[in-house]
């Protein structure tokens, strides 16, 4: 990932006492050759994962009974480069010793690297599902079952740590107020945030558990499918879910609990005008339970409750296979009515006190999504096969407010983003594949395949100002295989498309601009976008032996 500085939405136009650029407008740039490097202390992530599952099945006279049991345990810690560009290139502005205001240059800067530190979190999950499925060769088919899920997580206080010591003449971090041509006073709130990064080997993080969260859910579900005639089939399914979530703030002794009961369902009707063609219409209701989004900036535990998201989806479709199976096509059009959408919000202060910025999930609006999907598979000759896929999506916020946009001049005073496109949704996507296979001797086949994959541009957030550009990848494969052996040479992103693949809005972990400059108008934690980039050309070989 690389950082891209904010270049638009000057907060001074809304709040003259708090200037600063808040967003990036335009197409996000690709990474340059020297923009990706590593801070030695940023060693990455450490994940210890134990995962197991057990499936038991019994064949009965009238159907089958299945039990699915799952268990996982994850321990996760990390050391990540907060600057995203490597090296000691994060600059901090500070006031020198108390005597320095008597001479020119009372404010100075020094460089360091900042490492984001996650001492460790633990998540333990267990699930159990039991279902009965009736025989599939009857005109009336059904399934019924029950599901249980439990997850418990324990979180430590993540934070940041500097890799360099404070300068010998350090007195206080800026922002600074100029009191004369060569004198000034540093405001004290920056010390509350930054000093722990330099005074403690663990920065402002803590390995002690500060928050525990639990989720427990059970569900009852069933479906029924009936052949109304040789041409008509009806299908219906329903699921009842009860989900309970709770948290316990270990530091402040706070706790809360909430639960949700909801039904989700789907119904569809299909018609076969011929043996090779199916038309269908479907309607489905979906709901995702609410919860508590939590963060622990500067030793404080912040809890943001949010409500369930809901949607109703309407779909019409067509499926057809030509005589002989040489051409197969699927076409679907759909409309989604999506309500109470959870949209991330960047938070920079708590109770009026600046903190290390963090993100919280908030129910922020509704949206309508209209789309169409097409897929074609064709056997061109005995050896050649072609696959084509395409989709079009128009996803628009109907009524949405983003609280953290209220200081954007374009969206002040209420942060209304109604009419904007939903973040991270491309209008157009497509893929084209060509595959060739032919015998090679009596035991082997040789094959080659090319895949062209396209994704149109999309917006990085609900402001629709930062654009993740379109990208096109070409992958190729060449190999030989038999029932026992496989040798395959492959190339991914062969033509090295380097367009960014995603981005999210956050901040620089400092009190200067990205180039190290500062002044009275320097924002505390200047905003940026953190931009993800694709891997360029990858070449490899796969060898597989079946025993």
C-alpha positions, 0 to 999 in steps of 0.5 A, a space after each residue: 500500500 502507498 499513501 496519497 495526500 488529500 488535495 481537496 475539500 478545505 475545511 477552512 471554508 466551513 470552519 475557518 478556525 480549523 483549516 485542512 484538506 479533508 479528501 482526495 479528488 480525482 483518479 488515485 495514482 499507481 505506485 512509482 518504483 521507489 514508493 514501496 519499501 519496508 521499515 525493518 521493525 514493521 515485520 508484518 502479521 503473525 496469525 496462528 490459526 487452528 481450524 477443524 470440521 467434522 461431517 457425518 451423514 446418514 442415508 435413510 429410506 426417505 432422505 439423508 441426515 447430515 451433521 456439520 461441526 466446525 471449530 476455529 481458534 485464531 491468534 493475531 498480532 501485527 507490526 505494520 508501517 504507518 507511513 506506508 512508504 518505508 524509511 524514517 520519513 515521518 516528520 514531527 514538528 515540535 517546540 524546542 527547550 523553553 529557552 528556544 523561543 528567545 531565538 529564531 527557529 523555536 519550532 523544529 522537525 525531526 524524522 522517525 518511522 511509526 509502526 502500528 502495533 497490535 499486541 494480539 487478539 484472540 477469536 474462538 468460534 464453534 458452529 453446529 448444523 443438523 439438517 434433513 434432506 428428502 429424496 430428490 427423485 420425488 415431485 415434492 422435495 424438502 429440507 429442514 434443519 437447525 444451526 448454532 453459532 458461538 464466537 468469543 473475541 478478546 482484544 488488546 489495546 492496539 497502538 503506535 510506536 516510534 522507532 527513534 528517540 525524541 531530540 535532546 532539545 525537545 520540549 513539546 509537540 506542536 501545533 504551536 501558536 506564534 506569539 511573536 516573530 521568534 516566539 511561540 507556545 505549543 498547545 498541550 493536547 498533541 503531547 497526550 497523543 504522541 508522547 506515549 509513542 516515544 516514551 514506551 517500547 510498546 508505544 500507546 499499546 497494551 498487551 492486556 485484554 481491554 475488550 471482550 465480545 461475544 456473539 451467540 446465534 441459533 437458527 431454524 430453517 426449511 425449504 420446499 420445492 414442488 413440481 407443479 407440472 412437467 414445466 412448472 416448479 415452485 420453490 420456497 425457503 425460510 429461516 428464523 434467526 436469533 442472534 445475541 451480541 454483547 461486549 465487556 469493557 474491561 478497563 472502564 467496567 462497562 458492558 452491554 447486550 442486545 439481541 435480534 430476531 428476524 426472518 429471511 426468506 426466498 421464493 421463486 417460480 420457474 418455467 421450462 418452455 422446452 427441455 433445454 430452457 428455463 425461465 424464472 422469477 424470484 424474490 428474496 428478503 435478507 437481513 444482517 443483525 446489528 451489533 457493536 463496533 468497537 475501537 480503543 484509541 489512546 486507552 479509551 474504549 469507544 463503542 458504536 452500536 448499529 442496527 441491522 441492514 436489510 434488503 429485498 431482491 427481485 430477480 428475473 432470469 433465463 437459462 438455456 442450453 443448445 441441443 448437443 450442449 455446445 452453447 450455454 447461456 444465462 441472463 439475469 436482471 435484478 433490483 435490490 432495495 437496500 436499507 440501513 446500510 452500514 458505512 464506515 466513518 473516520 473519527 478523529 476525536 472523542 468527547 472533544 479530545 483529539 485521538 489517534 483516528 479510527 473507523 467506526 461502522 454507522 447506519 448511514 442510509 438506503 440504496 437502490 441497486 439495479 443490475 444485469 448479468 450475462 454468461 455464455 459458454 461455447 464449445 467452438 470446436 472439439 478442442 476449443 472452448 470459450 467463456 464470456 461473462 459480463 455484468 452491469 450495475 447501477 448502485 445509488 444511495 437514495 437517502 444517506 448522510 455521512 456524519 464525517 462529511 459534514 465539514 466537507 464544503 461540498 457536503 456541508 452542513 449535513 453530509 448528505 450523499 443522496 444520489 451518489 454511487 455506492 462505494 466500491 461498486 463498478 458499473 461494468 465488469 467482464 471476463 473472456 476466456 479461451 481454452 484449448 485441449 488436445 490428446 498427447 499420446 495415449 495417457 496425456 492431454 496438453 492444454 493452454 488457456 488465456 483469461 482476460 478480466 476487466 473491472 471498471 472504475 469505482 469510487 473509494 468512498 461515498 463522497 464519490 471524489 476519490 476514484 479507483 481506476 479501471 483495470 484489465 488483467 490477462 492470465 495465461 496457462 500452458 500444461 500437460 496432465 494425465 489422471 495422475 500427473 499435472 505440470 502447468 506453467 502460468 503467468 498472472 497479470 502478464 501485461 503488468 496492469 498497475 492500476 490501484 485495486 482499492 483505497 480507503 480514507 485515513 490519516 498520516 500519523 503525524 502533525 506535519 504535511 507529507 513533505 515534512 512542512 508545517 505551520 499554524 494551518 497544519 491539520 492534526 493528523 492530516 488526511 490521506 488515502 491508503 491505496 492498495 496496488 496489484 501484484 505485477 507479472 507473476 510467473 510460476 510452475 505447478 507440479 501435482 501428483 495424485 496418490 
